[in-house]
Structure formats: C-alpha cells, structure tokens
C-alpha cells in the first residue's frame, strides 16, 4: 500500500493534482490509499473524482456510524485508525470491526504535544497492549516505527502489517529513499 494524505495541516499533505500524477507511477499490485481526517462527503468525493484511490484511511474522530456511511457511500474499502494510549483505547476497535476492512493502531498524541497531528507524530505507544489480541478484520501497527524498532514492534505485537511515514523522513513531509530501503529490509528480516 502507498498512502496519499488529504489533510491540509499535515506536512505530508498532497493536492489532488499532485496525487493524480503520483498515482500514475504506482505499480498495479500496490493499493493506493487516501488518508482523510474527519472529512465530509464533498471533500472525499472531490478527491475521488480526480484521484483513482483503492482504499480510504480515516484518521480522525469518525464514529463507527460515520465510517459505515463513508464505506457505503464511496464503495471503497476503509482503514480506520485507532489512536492508542491505554488498553481502553484499543477496546474501541471492537465497535469498528463491522464497518471496516482494516484497523490501524497508532499512537495517540499527548495532550501537551505542541503542533500534534492526528497521526505522523513520530511517537509510539506501549506495544505490549496489543499482545495476544486479534480482530475479525486485518490490522496493522503504526506510530513511531522506523528501521531500528520495527522488528521489535513486530515481535511484541505479532502485527501482520506495519505502516510508516515519519520514520522514513529526513524532515517532516520529505521521504528519504535510504530510510525507506532500510525500513523495508528490517520488515523483511522480521518476517
């Protein structure tokens, strides 16, 4: 999967024009995912009109009802990000299982974090909270992952998939090809 961020406050945000050009370079077997944060239907529809996305990732405070509406309205598989600080946060995943195709567990930004985003803050959470847990839908781990810690994260959580963004950047919003290669190498070695 490769993600395109449609959340303007993020340093990783892309316009529909840029995303349209970029998706043309994505190999056919790679899923193109659009990341949205509490977006309304008009915003999502405008992106989908120009950008041929395969999946939608919802990274805001969307309720299970809103997630179901988005999935039904746009007829696209949905990934719902669950922001984690405590076991109670993880428990909310049960409410989303009937209306998502994937769950994504990411670190909840601390209330005291200046300039915090809904995700991509380069922080992790206590991975042991996920030990021994399972869901009726596929899931992935996110939050503060990089080439140095991803093997440990996979070992602790048994995550079947991982998501990375800030962990492969040399500055916010600017990916580093060497860090991407190192991350992929570490994930393959952990598998």
Phi and psi in degrees as a GROMACS rama.xvg file:
@    title "Ramachandran Plot"
@    xaxis  label "Phi"
@    yaxis  label "Psi"
@TYPE xy
-131.709  135.889  UNK-2
-106.05  147.143  UNK-3
-124.985  121.708  UNK-4
-89.8028  120.529  UNK-5
-113.226  57.2016  UNK-6
-135.574  95.9669  UNK-7
-50.9554  -34.0704  UNK-8
-66.1652  -17.4877  UNK-9
-76.0668  140.678  UNK-10
-68.2196  -9.93535  UNK-11
-97.1959  0.297672  UNK-12
-63.3424  142.372  UNK-13
-122.655  152.823  UNK-14
-81.7974  164.702  UNK-15
-63.8485  -32.4868  UNK-16
-64.7452  -46.5546  UNK-17
-66.5638  -43.9848  UNK-18
-60.9984  -39.2437  UNK-19
-60.007  -41.7731  UNK-20
-68.2147  -41.8451  UNK-21
-67.9325  -39.6014  UNK-22
-63.8577  -24.9133  UNK-23
-65.1256  -22.4918  UNK-24
-90.6293  -6.61205  UNK-25
-81.1424  127.128  UNK-26
-58.8992  150.547  UNK-27
-56.9063  -32.1966  UNK-28
-82.3603  -3.29201  UNK-29
-96.6945  125.435  UNK-30
-73.4105  134.985  UNK-31
-99.4443  119.557  UNK-32
-114.385  130.477  UNK-33
-100.454  125.169  UNK-34
-96.5775  126.192  UNK-35
-127.786  150.842  UNK-36
-126.204  108.073  UNK-37
49.8321  39.3023  UNK-38
-78.4433  146.245  UNK-39
-85.0857  169.702  UNK-40
-60.5615  -36.7958  UNK-41
-63.2927  -39.9496  UNK-42
-65.0806  -47.4528  UNK-43
-63.5849  -44.292  UNK-44
-61  -40.0333  UNK-45
-63.3485  -40.7351  UNK-46
-65.717  -48.1999  UNK-47
-65.3448  -24.7236  UNK-48
-64.5653  -31.9696  UNK-49
-105.655  -29.5523  UNK-50
-115.982  117.193  UNK-51
-77.8434  83.1391  UNK-52
-86.1254  149.214  UNK-53
-94.5987  -30.4704  UNK-54
-142.6  160.161  UNK-55
-119.227  130.614  UNK-56
-108.408  125.175  UNK-57
-106.409  117.606  UNK-58
-120.106  21.1254  UNK-59
-108.834  -146.567  UNK-60
-100.205  30.0788  UNK-61
-60.0324  131.215  UNK-62
-75.603  164.473  UNK-63
-56.7647  -36.8001  UNK-64
-64.4827  -43.0035  UNK-65
-65.5514  -40.6362  UNK-66
-60.0995  -45.0951  UNK-67
-62.1464  -42.0589  UNK-68
-60.6959  -44.9649  UNK-69
-62.6469  -46.2855  UNK-70
-60.5025  -44.7968  UNK-71
-70.3039  -41.1851  UNK-72
-65.4784  -43.2424  UNK-73
-101.366  -4.40923  UNK-74
51.044  44.8284  UNK-75
-126.466  145.378  UNK-76
-60.5856  147.026  UNK-77
-123.571  137.149  UNK-78
-108.187  127.583  UNK-79
-111.471  124.225  UNK-80
-80.4873  130.374  UNK-81
-108.553  118.778  UNK-82
-86.4456  124.401  UNK-83
-115.048  130.514  UNK-84
-128.414  -38.9795  UNK-85
-131.481  172.198  UNK-86
-61.1763  -31.8416  UNK-87
-61.1054  -36.238  UNK-88
-63.9096  -42.6097  UNK-89
-63.6769  -36.5101  UNK-90
-59.8182  -26.2102  UNK-91
-66.7781  -17.2431  UNK-92
-58.4006  -31.5562  UNK-93
-58.7033  -34.4381  UNK-94
-68.025  -24.455  UNK-95
-94.2415  -17.2706  UNK-96
-53.353  -40.2606  UNK-97
-69.7969  -14.8251  UNK-98
-122.82  11.7989  UNK-99
-128.197  165.272  UNK-100
-103.556  -23.5531  UNK-101
-144.741  150.391  UNK-102
-111.086  146.893  UNK-103
-130.785  125.234  UNK-104
-102.877  118.872  UNK-105
-127.381  160.669  UNK-106
-73.5569  135.76  UNK-107
-77.6595  129.758  UNK-108
-67.2364  134.195  UNK-109
-61.1188  144.555  UNK-110
-58.7416  -25.9673  UNK-111
-88.0138  -2.01549  UNK-112
-76.557  116.398  UNK-113
-70.2957  135.626  UNK-114
68.824  21.2608  UNK-115
-62.6306  141.649  UNK-116
-104.742  167.548  UNK-117
-63.3676  -18.3274  UNK-118
-166.71  173.107  UNK-119
74.682  30.7336  UNK-120
-94.9018  4.08561  UNK-121
61.6235  33.7199  UNK-122
-125.239  150.026  UNK-123
-111.813  174.863  UNK-124
-123.413  179.448  UNK-125
-71.0353  100.46  UNK-126
-62.6988  -23.1037  UNK-127
-64.1967  -18.0211  UNK-128
-62.339  -22.3993  UNK-129
-94.8806  -6.56639  UNK-130
-59.3102  130.415  UNK-131
75.6858  3.28022  UNK-132
-94.3209  155.13  UNK-133
-150.004  161.818  UNK-134
-136.123  166.07  UNK-135
-80.8163  -4.34092  UNK-136
-125.325  158.43  UNK-137
-61.2844  156.967  UNK-138
-144.571  161.653  UNK-139
-140.019  160.013  UNK-140
-105.79  140.059  UNK-141
-142.818  172.629  UNK-142
103.995  98.5148  UNK-143
70.3964  16.3819  UNK-144
-78.4118  143.946  UNK-145
-152.08  -179.492  UNK-146
-61.9555  -28.0505  UNK-147
-79.1164  -27.9766  UNK-148
-116.606  -6.07548  UNK-149
-65.2568  -36.112  UNK-150
-63.6421  -42.9641  UNK-151
-62.9135  -42.7541  UNK-152
-60.5446  -43.1639  UNK-153
-66.757  -42.1001  UNK-154
-61.3569  -40.8779  UNK-155
-73.0186  -43.4398  UNK-156
-96.381  -19.3275  UNK-157
60.077  31.4724  UNK-158
-58.4355  128.14  UNK-159
-79.2785  -13.6115  UNK-160
-153.158  153.312  UNK-161
-130.169  155.179  UNK-162
-125.743  135.62  UNK-163
-137.463  146.905  UNK-164
-145.299  -75.3734  UNK-165
-61.432  -27.3408  UNK-166
-70.7115  -7.1302  UNK-167
-122.81  27.5396  UNK-168
-113.732  149.746  UNK-169
-95.305  -13.6608  UNK-170
-160.122  158.554  UNK-171
-53.1486  123.122  UNK-172
88.0382  -3.31879  UNK-173
-120.21  107.143  UNK-174
-75.1304  147.773  UNK-175
-111.974  112.581  UNK-176
-54.3369  -36.7951  UNK-177
-66.9785  -39.6879  UNK-178
-68.6095  -34.0688  UNK-179
-64.303  -47.3597  UNK-180
-59.7975  -44.5549  UNK-181
-62.8494  -40.0111  UNK-182
-64.0971  -48.064  UNK-183
-61.1918  -39.6838  UNK-184
-61.6537  -44.7117  UNK-185
-64.4685  -39.5877  UNK-186
-65.9143  -45.9365  UNK-187
-60.6814  -40.6217  UNK-188
-67.0467  -31.5234  UNK-189
-75.9446  -23.8589  UNK-190
